[in-house]
Amino acid sequence: MGKSKKTLIVGATPNPSRYAFVAAGMFDDRDMEFIPIGIKKGELFGKEILDLRQKPALEDIDTITLYIGPDHQEEWIDYLLSLNPKRIIFNPGTENPEFFQAAKKQGVEVTPACTLVMLSTGQY
């Protein structure tokens, strides 16, 4: 499988009409490692959705892909940055200048982009 970039899908949901669900499906199809986390219960492609409110300790997170809007990010920013990701992808509608700054200050690569497009075009 080569060196996998472990991706944390923040805002994961078992609802198939949501982009976070579609992204998980694309990771699954490509045999790419992902961890779904959010406040919705359920599972995605055989993986239990972790409870964001419990702020679980996670290791070796390469990329965080965000599917929660700026209004709901504030209480999670410190937690997400504490996971020391190499980059954070801010999907359309999740852009947040405050979060951008905090991430950049910590040396995290900030990518305002669509994960689905990046995966489809091989830019991931």
C-alpha positions in Angstrom: 0.0 0.0 0.0 3.0 2.3 0.1 3.3 5.2 2.6 -0.3 6.1 3.5 -1.3 9.6 4.5 -3.6 9.0 7.4 -6.5 11.4 7.0 -8.8 12.6 9.7 -12.3 13.4 8.3 -13.7 16.0 10.7 -17.5 16.3 10.5 -17.9 12.7 9.4 -21.5 11.5 9.1 -23.3 8.3 8.0 -25.5 10.5 5.8 -24.7 9.6 2.1 -25.8 13.0 0.8 -23.0 14.8 2.7 -19.6 15.5 1.2 -17.8 14.1 4.2 -19.5 10.7 3.5 -18.6 10.9 -0.2 -14.9 11.7 0.7 -14.8 8.7 3.0 -16.1 6.5 0.2 -13.3 7.9 -2.1 -10.6 7.2 0.5 -12.1 3.7 1.0 -12.1 3.0 -2.8 -8.5 4.0 -3.0 -7.4 2.0 0.0 -6.3 5.2 1.7 -6.3 5.3 5.5 -8.9 7.5 7.1 -10.4 8.1 10.5 -13.9 9.5 10.6 -14.7 11.8 13.5 -17.7 13.9 14.3 -20.6 14.4 16.6 -22.9 12.0 14.6 -23.0 8.4 15.6 -22.6 5.5 13.2 -20.1 4.1 10.9 -18.5 4.8 7.6 -17.4 2.0 5.4 -16.8 -0.3 8.4 -15.2 2.3 10.5 -16.8 3.6 13.7 -17.2 7.4 13.7 -15.2 8.7 16.7 -16.9 11.1 19.0 -15.3 14.5 18.4 -16.5 15.7 21.8 -14.3 13.2 23.5 -11.2 14.6 21.7 -9.6 11.2 21.3 -5.8 10.9 21.3 -4.8 10.1 17.8 -1.3 9.6 16.3 0.4 10.0 12.9 -2.3 12.2 11.4 -0.9 13.5 8.1 -4.0 15.4 6.9 -7.1 16.8 8.5 -10.0 17.4 6.0 -12.6 19.7 7.5 -16.3 19.4 6.9 -17.5 21.6 9.7 -18.3 25.3 9.1 -16.5 28.2 10.9 -19.4 28.7 13.3 -18.7 25.2 14.7 -14.9 25.1 14.6 -13.8 27.2 17.5 -14.1 24.6 20.2 -12.1 22.1 18.2 -9.3 24.2 16.9 -6.9 23.6 19.8 -7.7 19.9 19.8 -7.2 19.5 16.0 -3.9 21.4 16.1 -2.7 19.3 19.1 -2.8 16.3 16.7 0.1 17.9 14.9 -1.2 17.3 11.3 1.1 18.2 8.4 -1.8 19.9 6.6 -5.4 20.9 7.0 -7.7 21.0 4.0 -10.4 23.6 4.4 -13.2 22.3 2.1 -15.5 24.9 0.5 -17.6 26.6 3.2 -15.1 25.8 6.0 -12.6 28.6 5.4 -11.7 30.3 8.7 -9.0 33.0 8.8 -8.6 32.5 12.6 -8.0 28.8 12.1 -5.7 29.5 9.1 -3.5 31.7 11.2 -3.3 29.4 14.2 -2.4 26.5 11.9 0.2 28.4 10.0 1.8 29.7 13.2 2.2 26.0 14.2 3.8 25.2 10.8 0.8 23.4 9.4 0.2 23.6 5.7 -3.1 25.2 5.0 -4.9 24.1 1.9 -8.2 25.8 1.0 -9.5 23.2 -1.5 -12.0 20.5 -2.2 -10.8 17.0 -1.0 -13.1 15.4 -3.5 -11.5 17.3 -6.4 -8.0 16.6 -5.1 -8.7 12.9 -4.9 -10.4 12.7 -8.3 -7.5 14.5 -10.0 -4.7 12.7 -8.1 -3.5 15.9 -6.3 -4.0 14.4 -2.9 
